[in-house]
Amino acid sequence: MREIILVKYGEMALKGQNRSTFEDVLLRNIRYRLKQIGKFSYAKAQSTIYITPESGSDESAGELLDAAMPRLKKIFGIAALSKALTCEKDFADITERAVPYLEDALSHAKTFKVEAKRSDKAFPMKSPQICAELGGILLEHYPHLSVNVNEPDVTVTVEIRDTNAYVHAAREKGAGGLPVGTAGNAMLLLSGGIDSPVAAYMMAKRGLRITACHFASPPYTSERARLKVEQLCEKLTPWCGSIAFYCVPFTEIQEQIQRNCPEEYFTIIMRRLMMEIACRLAERDDCGAIVTGESLGQVASQTLPALACTDAVATMPVLRPLIGMDKVEIVDLARKIDTFDISIQPYEDCCTVFTPRHPKLRPHPEDVAAAQAEFDFAPLVDEAVLHAEKKIFAQHISEANGF
């Protein structure tokens, strides 16, 4: 029995003349994701990537496929995937192999239907005929089944393609989106809370390669707080690929804000200085945008006037993928990507240091700029950029234009 994985992509099929570029990046990302678990051969045709385990026995090949499936489901650019039986383009061979192959899927089902996709129009049977005849044969071998074309327990799919026919009964949903590395690079402000890891996931889904920066303020923030953020980076790599992580020393900047600026502006001035530093690091790492986990109105620094004050110092676009989401939606996504339990660990981050008792909800940019100008922060910003510590988190080998 020769079993392979069929990888289907959706949105990429609409890319016209640029489609091959997206396909190449996706295939490169798949290769590097699976390289750690074994050897596979790859081919692509008709919006499908064919992944075949290179193994001497059916048992070891099956183990490789079982290990590959969960990794593939976290690769952006893949819309759906299936383990499939490879057959000759001959209906007798299809039925002979399909009946025993489908036993696990059909033995516990009550209803089924057969779908056929005949991309090779030279195949002598048309799709309705394939469905009818294979359906009849399956009913003979599995008499407990009945046909339900609207809501079947199992959908058996037969694909007639250029070189072979393929049979499968379990089509699994992929991560969707676009391959990481096709939309450029962006710098994420990673706080350690629930929101920013979700923002990284959402922008990686649109093809961005993520770099992250975190602001640490010892002794006000602990080493455990930093380790918590590094754990979040590790959790994000299955989705985002390798992540370059900067830890920025921020203590002196925050102390000078506390000593020299009006209390009601503490948080917004802190956010502006973070934005300046993040933009400087982003330029260094060839990033074209800043990504934050801000949601409109969630806290005082995320009102429209406050966001405008922050954006006033940005030197590149600021992307806020969570801007219209509520907390329940964000938490649901955090649970999906397995960052929630880390994010809620009770280790402080620098955003909670010197929190004003009565923050300004509708600050005016000129008032904030004037308050910030009471102290010359430029040398401290230069020092923070200079002394930012860089670390790479990667689940696998990295390559240009891939992960």
MARRO-691926 format. One record per residue (C-alpha): residue in one letter; z, y, x. Coordinates in steps of 0.001 Angstrom, whole numbers, plus 500000, padded with zeros to 6 digits. Last residue first. Example, Ala and Ser with C-alpha at 12.3 -4.5 7.8 and 13.67 -1.06 7.14 Angstrom:
<atoms>
S507140498940513670
A507800495500512300
</atoms>
This chain:
<atoms>
F507459530224510992
G503741530402511522
N501687533386512654
A503054532971516193
E504970529733516619
S508548528674516041
I510042525225516622
H512411523984513940
Q515442524904511920
A515597528253513656
F518261530889514152
I517632533305516996
K520320535638518361
K520260539308519297
E523269541468520139
A522980545161519283
H524176547161522308
L521251549563522662
V520852550135518919
A524553550891518555
E524528553181521586
D521559555185520274
V523273555511516881
L526424556720518643
P524436559324520562
A522779560539517322
F525993560822515284
D526506564530515958
F529284565470513533
E529340567992510687
A525648567133510216
Q526604564227507940
A528112566643505417
A524973568802505501
A522709565773505054
V524820564615502115
D524631568032500466
E520849568251501033
P520323564750499625
H522261565498496431
P524911562924495544
R525121561537492039
L527963558980492059
K530094560639494729
P532762558129495735
H536311558559494413
R538777556452496421
P536392556259499382
T536005552886501125
F537248553225504715
V536051549704505639
T534674547706502685
C531053548020503820
C532114546708507236
D532512543172505971
E535657541351504917
Y536099537589504971
P536974536052501614
Q534282533317501492
I532114534247498511
S528896534397500530
I529368530910501953
D529672529285498526
F526700531270497231
T524217530480500011
D522865527198498639
I519335528416497810
K519795527560494125
R523367528836494061
A522251532208495387
L519480532236492768
D521975531747489955
V524253534390491492
I521417536926491452
E520595536229487815
V524254536554486836
K524598539771488806
D521809541584486989
M518302541993488366
G516199545166488370
I516656546183492032
L516854542633493364
P513618542807495398
R514635546068497116
L511974546899499718
V512406550036501836
P509145551356503303
M509319552802506829
T511000555705508635
A514106555688506470
V516319558795506569
A515550560003503030
D515789556431501737
T519569556587501864
C519799559843499909
A517291558530497358
L519373555383496943
A522423557548496219
P520530559615493627
L519246556432491890
T522662554770491829
Q523237552043494399
S525960553634496547
A528292553787493535
V528019550064492832
Q525710547830490732
G523728550785489401
L520348549495490560
S520619546284492549
E520678546510496356
G519998543431498461
T518095545297501159
V514763544793502932
I513355547266505488
A509625547380506152
G506863547021508757
C508680545020511391
D507318544995514947
D510635543918516497
R511413547253518186
E510304549152515096
A512721547077513011
L515566547780515432
R515029551529515029
C514656551185511267
A517892549191511068
I519733551848513078
E518561554677510827
M519304552640507686
M522806551843508883
L523315555551509511
R522209556339505956
R524439553608504507
M527477554974506352
I526653558462505074
I526500557067501527
T529793555218501919
F531840558066503375
Y530429560807501081
E533444561205498786
E535695561222501869
P534140564358503345
C532962563668506927
N534592564112510339
R537400561611510839
Q536254558804508533
I532627559135509617
Q533827559102513235
E535719555871512627
Q532693554329510974
I530449555168513909
E533031553869516371
T533262550505514636
F529555549790514123
P528545547260516765
V525234545752515534
C524721541992515240
Y520982541322515304
F519494538082513980
A515955536808514606
I515261534306511823
S513188531128512125
G511756529827508848
C512506531686505648
W513228528848503210
P514778526150505420
T516017529005507667
L518146530670504963
K521178528401505295
E521309529022509051
C521174532772508495
L524023532460505981
Q526074530595508569
E525487533509510953
V526858535834508288
K530029533728507967
L530367533672511753
R530421537473511708
A533158537561509094
R535088534935511035
E534991537189514087
S536946539701512054
T536156543076510509
Y538486546055510891
P539057545034514524
P536079544954514834
S533368546750512875
A530303544511512546
F526941545580511110
H524442542800510429
C520728542845511155
A518140540348509981
T514528539517510826
I512508537916508036
R508864536825508049
L507313538102504852
G505022535867502769
R506027536856499237
K508517533982499073
A510061535368502255
M510751538497500208
M512644536577497528
Y514643534466499982
A515697537503502014
A516791539319498828
V518875536259497896
P520563536428501307
S521270540154500640
D522931539733497254
I525890537366497599
G527758539159500362
G527528538696504129
S525969542103504707
L522453541256505843
L520247544351506040
L516887542602506296
M514149543775508679
A510587542903507661
N507623541153509272
G504022540642508136
A502555539384504860
T501065536029505938
G504004534893508075
V505836532878505443
P503266531200503212
L502820532777499773
G504737532162496557
G505541528762495110
A508636526754496116
G507115523473494963
K507439521682491638
E507283517918491659
R504460515797490190
A505712512287489568
A503210509722488313
H500606509429491054
V497220507831491607
Y494673508935494206
A490988508133494557
N489256508401497899
T486667510246500003
D485493513221497923
R488123513179495184
I488852511212492030
E492377512138490982
V494254509828488612
T497425511212487069
V500048509228485186
T502233511504483062
V505642510045482319
D508118510777479516
P505227512066477439
E505383515326475469
N501936516064473977
V499753513040474781
N502298510469473664
V501157506883474187
S503588504021473649
L505331501859476184
H507241498592475630
P503995496685476255
Y503966497531480009
H501177495343481419
E498885495603478380
L499775499257477859
L498846499987481496
I495422498418480972
G494813500505477848
G495795503715479599
L493479502877482486
E490604502459480029
A491279505565477953
C492087507927480817
I489121506825482933
Q486816507165479929
P488078510684479176
S487506511680482852
K483944510437483182
M483127507122484815
P480310506743487354
F481881508849490131
A479131511232491202
K481065514165489727
D483584513990492567
S486216516452491281
R487183513950488604
K490690514821487492
A492116512207485129
E495242512384482999
V496999509333481590
K499789509471479017
F503254508039478766
T506062507144476387
K509223505032476544
A509973505188480253
H512226502806482172
S509512500460483476
L506951503245483801
A507969505148486951
D509245502177488947
E506256500021487895
L503611502608488756
Y502583500983492028
P502288497547490415
V499664498733487871
A498007501307490139
R496706498919492798
E494595496644490602
T493664499534488304
I492346501744491099
D490582498875492855
A488724497960489658
F487870501627489070
D486273502045492491
K486735505127494589
E489041503186496899
C492724503800496399
T495461505952497941
L498774505945496069
A500416509345495648
K503655511143496478
S503319514447494721
L503484518152495464
A503371521417493560
A502981525162494173
I503287525126497966
G502941528605499496
F506610528881500388
I508026525783502035
K511271524592500425
K509751521674498486
L508147520466501721
R511521519835503283
P512735517807500307
M509526515685500364
A509355514918504089
A512337512588504338
D511099510398501465
L507609510382502994
L508971509258506356
E511018506512504721
G507938505320502840
A505991505131506087
S508804503057507607
E508634500607504703
D504834500490504541
S504679499541508200
G503075500878511372
S503635504560510823
E501531507694510925
P502560509286507654
T499682510898505721
I499784514466504417
Y496783515593502380
I496623519341501719
T494985520333498442
S493089523410497264
Q489804521443497326
A490159520031500846
K492783519856503574
A493676517165506096
Y496874516308507922
S498201513421509987
F501923512792510208
K504348511924512976
G508113511993512504
I511196513903511334
Q511239516923513624
K507535517734513276
L507823518055509500
R508642521779509340
Y506338522548512247
R503355520881510632
I504088522421507241
N504212525925508709
R500895525386510467
L499327524112507245
L500578527163505377
V499275529493508084
D495865527835508042
E495663527919504257
F496512531634504163
T493765532414506671
S491304530169504818
R491888532119501602
N490933535488503028
Q487389535323501590
G488739534749498090
K492536534845497835
L492778533274494386
A493474529741495656
M496531531112497440
E498242531632494087
G498314527898493337
Y498833525473496169
K498817521692495926
V500308519262498429
L499359515592498024
I501702513265499884
I500495509852501049
E500948506182500155
R498894503294501515
M500000500000500000
</atoms>
